[in-house]
């Protein structure tokens, strides 16, 4: 939100600047009131059509060759005084455009990203072209940034730029014929309006005042947030203690649930043992009892092993009791050895 507000405020300040200043502040040449328009004539050897735009009037200056004599004649046609920024208009085909996509967070370092990726995105390296970019779409759903990359090969237009720079009419930007919005700003140009120290200081002062007016409410909000964070930090030990107790209670409840679920699956051993103790006669003794997945195996001696089966089957908690081995009789004691397997119901 802060970045959007600052961008809006900067646009308002730029609109209030004189035309010559607006070009330096990033406005398009079509918005300025005074400029020199040099159009490269296609199919000719190093010649341009020159005109001068002053406010709403466009005055043709004629055709000139881009050699020292031609540039000198062009300067003479402009007359003394300030002539405004020089705009070099390229014919169709020399200003190229490429639509590329990047992840949305790459916008902060888009200049560097495009410089490194230039030879992959285009047939040129970054040093071999004049280039600029414009963001055409920010897709926050897909987290994607769509960028219009505009470029002109130095091998195709560098001769015109060099000739104008040598003649003291360095162009401030390149434009596509018929579409001034498609433009490439040229750094280090000297053809624009003079940037006197007083004017630059005024622009800096205006920018500083705008930033101060925009940032002050956010600084107050940040101070309030810092105060709230201090209060939260003071309460943090109590919150941590409460969180620890909550986790311990949750862990114990989870452990109890696990134990209950396991008891339901394999059976409650103590309850099963109590049931079998009540069902077995007093003359019966066990010397082995095993329980696995609700299946119980009883091994022991009884005076009459056969009667144990109906005694166990009479209880609804015992299902399908059977002898799992042959009954043998001890001739000395008269007791019968048995092994019974049964299923215990929940």
N, C-alpha and C positions, 0 to 999 in steps of 0.2 A: 504494500500500500504506500509506503514512504517513497519508493522509487517512482511509482506512477504519479504521485503528487508532485515530486520534484520535476519530472518530465513535463507535466502540464505547466508548472510555474515558469520553467525555462522557456517554453514556447510563448507564454505571455510576454516575458521580458524581451525575447527576440523580436516579436512583432512590434514592440515599441521602439526598437533601435532604428537609426538611419539605414537607408538601403545598403550603403557600402559596408556598414558594420554587419548587416544580416548575412552577407555572403560569407564573411569570416566566421560567423557563429553557426554556420551549417545550413542556411536557407538555400533553396535552389536558385540558380541564376535567373529564372523567369520571374522571381519575386523582387529582383533588384531594379532600381530605377535608372541606373547608368552603367553601361557595359559595352565592351567591344566584342563583336561576334565575327569570328573568322571561320569560314566554311571551306573545308578542303574540296576542291573541284575534282570530281572523279574523272579519270581518263586523261588527266593532264600531268605534266612533269612539274611538280613542286610549285603549284599555284593555288591561291585561295581567293575567295570572294569575301570582301570585308564590308561590314556595316557597323553603325554605331547606334546603340539604343539609349535614348535619353528620355526618361519618364515613359510616356506612351507613344513616343515617336521613334521610328526606325529609319535612319538615314543611310542609304547606300554610299559606300566610299569607293567602290570599284574593285578591279581584280589586280592582284599583286603577285609577283613571284617571290618564293621564299629563298632568296639569296640576299647578301648584304645590301645591295642596291634596292631590291624590292622592299625589304623590311624598313630601310631608311625612308623610302617613299611613303610607306604606310604610316610610320611615326609622324612624318610631316603632315599627312592628311588629317591626323588626329588633332593637331594644333597643340599649343602650350597648355599647361595645367593638367589636372587629373582627368584621366580618361575612363576610370573604373576598371573592374576586373576584365580580363581577356578570356573569352570562351572559345575554345577550339571545337567546332562542330564537325563530326566525322560522317562521311557518307555511309549509306546502308552497306552492311557487311563488315565494316571495320570495328564496330562496337558489338561485341559478342555477349551473349547472356546464357547463363546456366543455372538451373534450379537444383539446389542440393538440399539435403536433409541432415540434421544433426540431432543428438539427444538434447532435450531442453536445457539441462544444466550447462551445456557447452556455450551458451550465449555469452557468459562472462568473459570467456577467452576465445571468442570467435575469430578475432584477427589472427591470433597465433595458430588456431586450428586450421583456418583456411590457408595460411602461409605454408604450413607443413603438408597439407593435403592437396595443394594446388596441382602438382604434377600427376596426382592420381585422378583428380576431378576433371582436369583439362589437359590438352596436349602441351601445355607450357609449364615452366617453373615460375615461381612467384617473382623472381628477379627479371623475368623476360617479358612481363606484362605490366601495364597500368591496370589497377583493379580496385573495385569497391564492392560493397555488399549492402543489401537491404533485407530486413526481416519482413517476410510477407505473411507468415502465419505462425502462431504459437498454439499448438494442439496440446493442451494440458491433460486431456484424457489419454492420448497415446504417448505423452511425454516426448513430443517431437517438435523440432524447430525447422520451419521451411525458409530457406534463404535464397534470394535472387543474387547471383554472383555476376557482376558485369566486368568485362575486361577488354582491353585493346592491346594487341601485340606491339611491343616496342619496335620490332622490326618493320611494322607497317606504318606506324605513326610517329616513331621516335625522331625521324628526320625533320618533321614539321615542328615538334616541340623544341628540338635542339636549335633550329634556325631562329625561332622566336625568342628563346632564352638568350641566344647570342646577340640578338638585336635589341635587347632590353624590353621585350614584350612577352615575358614568360606567361603562358596561359595558367589560369587558376584551376581550370578543370576541362575535361573532355566531355562532350555531349554527343548523343545520337541525333542525327538529323530528324527533325519532326517530333522529337520526344525529349524535351529538356530534362524531364524527370529521370531519364536514364543517363546518369552522369557519373564521372569519376573525378574526384578531387585530386589535384596534383600538389604534393607537399613541396615546400621550398619555392613556391611561385612568387614572382615579383611584379606581376601585372595588375594586382588588385589595388584597392585604395590604400594609401599609406597608413601604417599603424603607428601613429605618434604615441610617445609614452603617456601623454596626458589622457588620450582616448583609451588606451589599454588600461590605464589605472582606473578610469571611470567604469569600464566594463567589469574589471575585477571587483570594484566596490559594489556595483549593482549585484553581481553574482553572490558576493559575501552576504549582503543584506537579505537577498532572497533565501539563501541557505539558512541564515539565522532565523528568519521568520518561519521557515518551514520546519526547522529542527527543534526549536524551543519547546513546542507542545510535546514532542516525543521525548525530550530530555526530562521534562517534568513527569511524564508517564513512567520513564525508566527509573527515576528516583523513587516513585511510589512502589514500583515493582521490587526495587532493591530493599525497601522497607519491609514489604510483605515477605520477601525471601528470608530476611533476618528473623522475623517472627516465626516463620516455618522452621528455620534451623533450630530455634530455641525449643520448639515442641518436638523435634525429631527424636530425642531419646525416648520420650513417652510413646511416640508412635511405633518405634522399633520394638519396645517392650510389648506393646499390645499385639503387634504382628507376630512376635515370637510365641506368645501365649496362644494366639489363634492357630498358628501352625501346629503347636503341640497338641491342642485339642483335636484338630483335624487329623493328625497322624494317629492319635489313639482311637478315634472313631473309625478310621480306615482299617486299623489293625483288628478292631472288634468285628468289623464287617467281614474281613478275610477269615477270621476264626469261625464265625457263624456259617459262612458259605462252605468252608471245608467240612465242618461238622455235618451240615446238611448232605454233603456229597458222600462222605465215608461213614457217617453215623456217629452218634454220641456213644463213645466206648463205655463210659460209666453207666449210662442208662441201660445199654444193652447188657452189661454185666449184672446189673440189679435185676433185670427181667429174667435172665437165665437162672440166677440164684433162687428166685421165687418159684420157678417152674420145676427145677430139678428136685427129686426126692432127697430125703436126708441120707439114704443109704448110697447115694451117688457121690463120687469124688472125681474131680478133674485134676489132671496133671499137665494139661496143655489146652490153651484156648487162643485161637488166632482170629483176627478180624481184618478183612481186606475188601474194600468197596462194598460194604454191607453184607458180605458173605462171611459167616462165622463157622469155624470148625472146632468141634468139641471132642477131646480125647480124654478118656478116663475109665473108671470101673463102676459097676452098679450090680446089685444083686439080681436085677432083671432088666437087661439092656433094652429088650424089645418094647417095654412099656414107656420108654422115654420118648419114642416117636409120637404117639398120640398125645402125650403130656405137653410136648412142645407145640404140636399142631393146634392144640386147643386155644392157644393165645393168638389173637389177631396180629400181634407184632411179629410173629414168626411165620415164615412162609416156606412151604415145601421142605420140611426136615426129612432127610434120608440118611441111611447108613452108608458111609463112604468106604467102609472096609468090613470084612467078615468079623462077626462077633466070636471071640474065643473065651473059653472058660478056664479059670484057674482051679485045678483039682484040689489044691491044698486049702484055699480060702473059700471056694465056691463062688467068687465074684466073676462077673463077665466083663471082659475088656471090649470097648466099643470106640468107634470114631463116627461122629455124626456131622453132617454139613447142612446148614440151613441159611436162608436169606432173611435179613432183618428189615422190616418195613420202616419208613420214616415215622 
